[in-house]
Amino acid sequence: MTAALMLELRDLSKSFELHHQHGARLNVLRGIDLRLHAGECVVLSGPSGAGKSTLLRVIYANYRPSFGAVHVRHDERWIDLAKATPHEVLEVRRRTLAYVSQFLRVIPRVPALDIVAEPLLQMGVDEPEARRRAGDLLRRLNVPERLWALPPSTFSGGEQQRVNIARGLIARRPILLLDEPTASLDVENRNVVAQLLAEARADGSAVLGIFHDEDMRDRVATRLFPMQALEAA
Ligand SMILES: Nc1ncnc2c1ncn2[C@@H]1O[C@H](COP(=O)(O)OP(=O)(O)OP(=O)(O)O)[C@@H](O)[C@H]1O
């Protein structure tokens, strides 16, 4: 059986208007076509400035593309996020699309355990179960138990990143977008993340990510998607 198509980008382009430079335009993405299937891990590769992070942000609907389509399979129907309403975007993010960036957006005064459990609570999992699963995941990611009741604002970069990964992976989503989620992690914790991604793929998640570390890229990628920097318009 062929794996289900989960995400399809068609002729996608993105340019930014540079307001401080008299409205000059910077072309970052042009004519991107990409198909992502369940169980795949496609890694975006290419030099700094090639538009890798921009592409993930366009897919997550943080940026609207200048041209083209972002088709996402959501509840067995297709939604073009380039044209979706804000309500549809939120629905897709709640159940279909997860985005794990390099940095944890710390919510003041909320303990690490609650930050990780929150996506499960939003899906209707009861609180004791959500907190138990959050603890299990933090333990796997070697976040010491003494930190779980504390807000992560004082955590080290690597500890914050592991809380961020736990929050992003705890509620299994069909499509995972990962922007350098392992940049500040040591080898042992990178291994844990590689294992968690393998489990997500085995469960049918489709993964699209950026990993600058070559070793990590080689371990997790089923395919590379090369990108090149464009000239300014
Ligand atoms: N909001 C924005 N407004 C204007 N220009 C932007 C914006 N976001 C990104 N850019 C520009 O788009 C280009 C691509 O940036 P992007 O961060 O997507 O590259 P990247 O391939 O992820 O790079 P790196 O590997 O260094 O993280 C850069 O020249 C950047 O300055």
Boltz pocket constraint, residues with backbone or C-beta under 6 A from the ligand:
constraints:
  - pocket:
      binder: B
      contacts: [[A, 16], [A, 17], [A, 26], [A, 28], [A, 46], [A, 47], [A, 48], [A, 49], [A, 50], [A, 51], [A, 52], [A, 53], [A, 54], [A, 55]]
      max_distance: 6.0
